Amino acid sequence: MNKKAYFGKFGGQFVPETAMFALAELEKAYESIAKTPEFKAELDDLLKNYVGRPSPLYHAKRLSKHYGHEIYLKREDLNHTGAHKINNALAQALLAKKMGKTKIIAETGAGQHGVATATAAALLDLECDVYMGAVDIARQSLNAYRMKLLGANLISVEDGLKTLKEATTAAIQTWVNEIESTFYVIGSVVGPHPYPLIVRDFQSIIGRETKAQLKEHGVKADYIIACVGGGSNAIGIFHEFLSDESVNLIGIEAAGLGASTPYHAATLTKGREGIIHGMKTIVLQDKYGMIEEVHSISAGLDYPGIGPEHAHLHDIKRVKYEPVTDDECINALKLTTRLEGIIPAIESSHALAYLEKLCPNLKAKSVIVVNVSGRGDKDIDTIMNYEKGKIYG
Ligand SMILES: *Cc1c(COP(=O)(O)O)cnc(C)c1O
């Protein structure tokens, strides 16, 4: 067993033999290319001048007053393309280019990772195929069109529930068939080793910046909160703080209509050990081991698995994971918009919603950082429809 491939008992490489070659090639390229000073300098330059990093750590004074604690927002919503996903997509696309690949492929749920990947492909002159479930294309039509404008081929996946899970399966299948020329850009800390490690490394810049920015503000974080779909923005901000036990880390899962109803995506709250998309992790499954349907107002959190490192951090109780419902999310979105003039993505609003539960129970005045993983412009239709009583856009 390749120990490096595991976080505790989770992770691994549960893929067909043909993909093992590509994973080994990727692991080697990652070590020999991505860790060189030249690659890092090129990536840093793009992150600064193209993405707009560092993203601010903003002291949200009106939210702070409202909750009676010091609330800081890590503004990943201000990145080029509007979310944290570009950090990883750009880095993987740059790695693909350096490996001599001519085409990148990606799966996407909300469309954010597809847009980020199509953006990186345009910038770096790579061919790009994006797999997206037909249902997601319908509910995120602006992002779908954006990808086409960027020059990507958008491939509508018509299997099963026609959402992220099926899109991911289709992308993996294509990758296995075209492994020589194609680089698979995975959008979260999921999939077979070494993807969860690579994506975590590329997103860890969020936490490194946050640590330095907290120092500039002259404060120390007591709590850091982030929403969890696959888990990349959460691991991105958590990783730098994992060894400091005085910082409480909280991951927020999408509870849809409620974690006790059948309509949710609260993987760690309700799932159990299983295999999905090449990794051993916690999976929402029925008693026969069939992967269950997931529901959330947020296409970006609508995933029945979770990154293996989160499954491990949950296991060893270093990170707490809590569910937040659609209703709670929308209330938090509105509050943040009204009090701060910031419209957060509905994914990020799940993390903001937890302030409502956390703050009243804290004894001393605390410093709380919330990772605002993305902006809500893409979600305006969904919010409007939700208000009209039409769930899920
Ligand atoms: C995709 C997405 C997420 C969920 O993905 P993670 O890998 O869990 O971070 C969260 N927020 C936004 C804005 C997204 O686009």
PDBQT file of the ligand as one rigid body, heavy atoms in Angstrom, charges set to zero:
ROOT
HETATM    1  C1  LIG A 401     -17.330  24.930  -5.960  1.00  0.00    +0.000 C 
HETATM    2  C2  LIG A 401     -17.572  25.857  -4.874  1.00  0.00    +0.000 A 
HETATM    3  C3  LIG A 401     -17.589  25.438  -3.534  1.00  0.00    +0.000 A 
HETATM    4  C4  LIG A 401     -17.456  24.004  -3.128  1.00  0.00    +0.000 C 
HETATM    5  O1  LIG A 401     -16.245  23.385  -3.466  1.00  0.00    +0.000 OA
HETATM    6  P1  LIG A 401     -15.135  23.058  -2.409  1.00  0.00    +0.000 P 
HETATM    7  O2  LIG A 401     -14.180  22.198  -3.138  1.00  0.00    +0.000 OA
HETATM    8  O3  LIG A 401     -15.796  22.351  -1.254  1.00  0.00    +0.000 OA
HETATM    9  O4  LIG A 401     -14.536  24.331  -1.972  1.00  0.00    +0.000 OA
HETATM   10  C5  LIG A 401     -17.750  26.389  -2.556  1.00  0.00    +0.000 A 
HETATM   11  N1  LIG A 401     -17.930  27.700  -2.860  1.00  0.00    +0.000 NA
HETATM   12  C6  LIG A 401     -17.928  28.137  -4.135  1.00  0.00    +0.000 A 
HETATM   13  C7  LIG A 401     -18.142  29.585  -4.399  1.00  0.00    +0.000 C 
HETATM   14  C8  LIG A 401     -17.748  27.238  -5.187  1.00  0.00    +0.000 A 
HETATM   15  O5  LIG A 401     -17.767  27.687  -6.427  1.00  0.00    +0.000 OA
ENDROOT
TORSDOF 0
